């Protein structure tokens, strides 16, 4: 644990032990568990596995003048430039976090998370380092409201089998490339660099990967989810190979997985790229409702 000096009434603590981070910040994350879903699920996964994913692998807590927790962030992405993930916090708290990062000489090349905190942090880092901020992607976090049944399509949903880890790995990697292509993004394919076949196998073993299959059991589509954290499960990635698109498999699979997660007692969330009309249309039609806008920023 590293405690930084208090600046403008705010103090930042960097914690490398995810279990200690959850012990300290768990109540704060639980206050808005849908918005906190990414930080909460990653921290819980790291706490279970005791595995560091990046050269940084830290979680941060920002406290206010009275010692109350006002914000949290993490740096766990397993691909360059190892971007931060920032939850909502007051502007002054985001500036204090940015100052703490610069003061400890971290090379911050990117940040994503809730608006406006992520933009405030990135602008402050760029101001202090002489850099510039560029937008990679505008995202939106949704939560399932009243589930609308998808139209029936041929085939059925089933869990992925252990011997399908190579397929899941391949589709996970292709998801990022194809999603960027659909949304008109270029050069973001590095987001899958930390994912391995072993990771795919772990997700399958954990019951977090479903396939929509044809009557002969041929896989046509993949829907994944993260285990619930503070009562919130997050769906993703969702992938249909190009040759199988346009048949309603994604709607059917996401609808079925959403129902199963909700029936299991979880609130259900997911992210979309705001520039991808296909995925946004699917989720809105299923009854997903927007919660907060997020952004993926590069700091150069």
C-alpha positions in Angstrom: 0.0 0.0 0.0 1.2 3.5 -0.9 -0.3 6.6 0.6 0.2 9.9 -1.2 0.3 13.3 0.4 -3.1 15.1 0.8 -3.7 17.6 -2.0 -6.6 20.1 -1.9 -8.3 17.9 0.8 -8.0 14.7 -1.2 -5.7 11.8 -0.7 -4.9 8.8 -2.9 -4.0 5.3 -1.7 -2.5 2.8 -4.1 -3.1 -0.8 -3.2 -1.5 -3.8 -4.9 -3.5 -6.4 -2.9 -7.0 -6.7 -4.4 -8.4 -8.3 -1.2 -7.3 -5.4 0.9 -8.7 -3.0 -1.7 -12.1 -4.8 -1.6 -12.0 -4.8 2.2 -11.5 -1.0 2.2 -13.5 0.1 -0.8 -16.2 -2.7 -1.0 -18.9 -0.6 0.6 -18.2 2.3 -1.8 -18.4 -0.1 -4.8 -21.6 -1.6 -3.5 -23.3 1.8 -3.3 -23.5 1.9 -7.1 -22.7 -1.7 -8.1 -23.7 -1.4 -11.8 -21.5 1.6 -12.4 -18.7 -0.1 -10.4 -19.0 -3.4 -12.2 -15.7 -3.4 -14.0 -13.5 -2.5 -11.0 -15.5 -4.9 -8.7 -15.3 -7.9 -11.0 -11.6 -7.4 -11.8 -10.7 -7.0 -8.1 -12.6 -10.1 -7.2 -11.0 -12.1 -10.0 -7.6 -11.0 -8.9 -8.3 -11.7 -5.3 -9.4 -15.3 -6.2 -6.5 -16.0 -8.5 -3.7 -14.0 -6.8 -2.4 -13.3 -10.2 -0.8 -10.1 -11.4 -1.8 -9.2 -14.9 0.4 -6.2 -15.8 3.5 -4.3 -14.9 1.3 -2.1 -12.7 -1.6 -4.1 -11.2 -2.8 -1.7 -8.6 -6.1 -0.4 -7.3 -6.6 3.2 -6.0 -8.8 4.7 -3.4 -9.4 8.5 -3.3 -10.6 9.9 0.0 -12.1 13.4 0.7 -11.5 16.0 3.4 -13.3 14.0 6.1 -11.6 10.7 5.1 -14.7 9.5 3.2 -14.1 7.4 0.0 -15.1 9.5 -3.0 -13.6 7.6 -5.9 -11.8 4.5 -7.0 -9.7 3.4 -10.0 -7.4 0.6 -11.1 -4.6 -0.1 -13.5 -4.8 -3.8 -14.5 -5.2 -3.9 -18.3 -2.8 -6.5 -19.7 -2.0 -4.6 -22.9 0.0 -1.4 -23.8 -0.4 1.4 -22.8 -1.9 -0.3 -19.7 -4.8 2.2 -19.5 -6.4 3.1 -16.2 -10.0 2.4 -15.4 -11.6 5.3 -13.5 -14.9 5.3 -11.7 -16.9 8.5 -11.2 -15.6 11.0 -8.6 -15.5 14.8 -8.1 -13.3 16.7 -10.5 -11.0 17.7 -7.7 -10.5 14.0 -6.7 -9.8 13.1 -10.3 -7.2 15.9 -10.5 -5.6 14.6 -7.2 -5.4 11.1 -8.7 -3.8 12.4 -11.9 -1.3 14.4 -9.8 -0.4 11.4 -7.7 0.3 9.3 -10.9 2.5 12.0 -12.4 4.3 12.5 -9.1 5.1 8.8 -8.9 6.4 8.9 -12.4 4.0 6.5 -14.0 3.8 6.7 -17.8 0.0 7.1 -18.2 -0.7 6.5 -21.9 -4.5 6.0 -21.6 -7.5 6.0 -19.4 -11.1 4.8 -19.7 -14.1 4.9 -17.5 -16.9 7.1 -16.3 -17.4 10.6 -17.6 -16.6 13.3 -16.7 -14.0 12.0 -14.2 -11.9 10.1 -16.8 -11.7 13.1 -19.0 -10.7 15.4 -16.1 -8.0 13.0 -15.1 -6.6 12.6 -18.6 -6.6 16.4 -19.2 -4.7 16.9 -16.0 -2.1 14.3 -16.8 -1.6 15.8 -20.3 -1.4 19.3 -18.8 1.4 18.2 -16.4 3.3 16.1 -18.9 3.0 18.2 -22.0 0.9 15.7 -23.8 -2.5 15.7 -25.6 -5.7 13.7 -25.2 -7.4 11.8 -28.0 -10.7 10.0 -28.0 -10.4 6.3 -28.9 -14.0 5.3 -28.3 -17.2 6.5 -26.6 -18.9 3.7 -24.7 -22.2 3.4 -22.8 -23.1 1.2 -19.8 -26.5 -0.4 -19.8 -28.6 -2.3 -17.2 -31.3 -4.7 -18.1 -34.8 -3.3 -17.3 -37.8 -5.3 -18.3 -36.6 -8.1 -20.5 -38.2 -8.2 -23.9 -38.3 -11.7 -25.5 -36.3 -12.0 -28.7 -37.9 -13.5 -31.7 -37.5 -17.3 -32.0 -34.6 -18.5 -34.2 -33.4 -21.9 -35.1 -30.9 -23.6 -32.8 -30.4 -23.5 -29.0 -28.2 -22.1 -26.3 -25.8 -24.3 -24.4 -22.7 -23.8 -22.2 -19.4 -24.1 -24.0 -17.6 -27.4 -23.6 -14.2 -27.8 -22.1 -12.8 -29.0 -25.5 -14.0 -25.7 -27.2 -11.4 -23.5 -25.5 -9.5 -22.9 -28.7 -12.7 -21.8 -30.5 -13.7 -19.5 -27.6 -10.1 -18.0 -27.6 -10.3 -17.4 -31.4 -13.7 -15.8 -31.2 -12.8 -13.7 -28.3 -9.9 -12.2 -30.3 -11.9 -11.8 -33.4 -14.6 -10.0 -31.5 -12.4 -6.9 -30.9 -11.3 -6.7 -34.5 -14.8 -7.2 -35.9 -16.4 -4.8 -33.4 -13.9 -2.1 -34.3 -14.6 -2.7 -38.0 -18.3 -2.4 -37.5 -17.9 0.9 -35.6 -15.3 2.4 -37.9 -12.4 2.3 -35.5 -8.9 1.6 -36.5 -5.9 0.2 -34.6 -7.6 -0.9 -31.3 -7.1 -4.6 -31.8 -4.5 -4.7 -29.0 -7.3 -4.9 -26.4 -7.2 -8.7 -26.5 -3.5 -9.1 -26.0 -3.7 -10.4 -22.5 -6.3 -13.1 -23.2 -5.0 -16.7 -23.5 -6.4 -20.1 -24.2 -6.0 -20.8 -20.5 -8.2 -17.8 -19.8 -10.8 -19.1 -22.2 -10.6 -22.5 -20.5 -11.1 -20.8 -17.1 -14.1 -18.9 -18.3 -15.7 -22.1 -19.7 -14.9 -24.0 -16.4 -16.5 -21.1 -14.5 -19.7 -21.4 -16.5 -19.3 -18.0 -18.1 -19.4 -18.9 -21.8 -22.5 -19.9 -23.8 -22.8 -20.9 -27.4 -25.8 -20.7 -29.7 -25.6 -23.8 -31.8 -27.4 -25.3 -34.8 -29.5 -28.4 -34.6 -26.4 -30.5 -35.4 -24.5 -28.7 -32.5 -22.4 -26.5 -34.7 -21.5 -23.3 -32.8 -22.9 -20.2 -34.5 -22.5 -17.5 -31.8 -20.8 -16.8 -28.4 -22.1 -14.9 -25.4 -19.9 -14.5 -22.4 -20.5 -13.0 -18.9 -18.5 -12.1 -15.8 -19.4 -13.7 -12.5 -21.5 -11.4 -10.3 -19.8 -8.8 -8.1 -22.0 -7.0 -5.5 -25.0 -8.6 -7.1 -24.3 -7.4 -10.7 -23.3 -9.7 -13.6 -21.8 -8.1 -16.7 -22.4 -9.7 -20.2 -19.6 -9.6 -22.7 -18.0 -10.2 -25.1 -20.9 -11.0 -27.5 -19.7 -12.4 -30.9 -21.2 -13.8 -34.1 -18.9 -14.7 -36.9 -19.6 -12.8 -40.1 -20.9 -15.8 -42.0 -23.6 -16.3 -39.3 -24.8 -12.8 -38.8 -28.3 -11.5 -39.6 -30.2 -14.5 -38.3 -31.0 -13.2 -34.8 -28.5 -15.4 -32.9 -27.1 -12.6 -30.8 -30.5 -11.3 -29.7 -31.6 -14.8 -28.8 -28.5 -15.7 -27.0 -28.1 -12.5 -25.0 -31.8 -12.6 -24.1 -31.5 -16.1 -22.8 -28.3 -15.5 -20.9 -29.8 -12.3 -19.5 -32.8 -14.2 -18.3 -30.7 -16.9 -16.7 -28.5 -14.4 -14.9 -31.5 -12.4 -13.6 -33.3 -15.7 -12.5 -30.1 -16.4 -10.6 -30.6 -13.3 -8.6 -28.3 -10.9 -10.4 -28.8 -7.4 -11.9 -27.5 -7.6 -15.4 -25.3 -5.0 -17.2 -23.3 -4.7 -20.4 -21.3 -2.1 -22.4 -21.7 -1.0 -26.0 -19.6 1.1 -28.3 -21.8 4.1 -29.0 -20.6 4.0 -32.6 -21.9 0.5 -33.3 -25.5 0.8 -34.3 -26.0 -3.0 -34.5 -25.1 -3.9 -30.9 -26.9 -0.8 -29.5 -30.1 -1.7 -31.4 -30.0 -5.3 -30.2 -29.6 -4.4 -26.5 -32.2 -1.6 -26.6 -34.7 -4.0 -28.2 -34.1 -6.5 -25.4 -34.9 -4.0 -22.7 -31.5 -2.7 -21.7 -31.5 0.9 -20.4 -28.6 3.4 -20.4 -26.9 4.1 -17.1 -23.7 6.1 -17.7 -21.5 7.1 -20.6 -17.9 6.1 -20.5 -14.9 7.0 -22.7 -11.6 5.4 -23.8 -8.9 8.0 -24.1 -5.3 8.0 -25.3 -2.8 10.3 -23.7 0.1 11.0 -26.0 
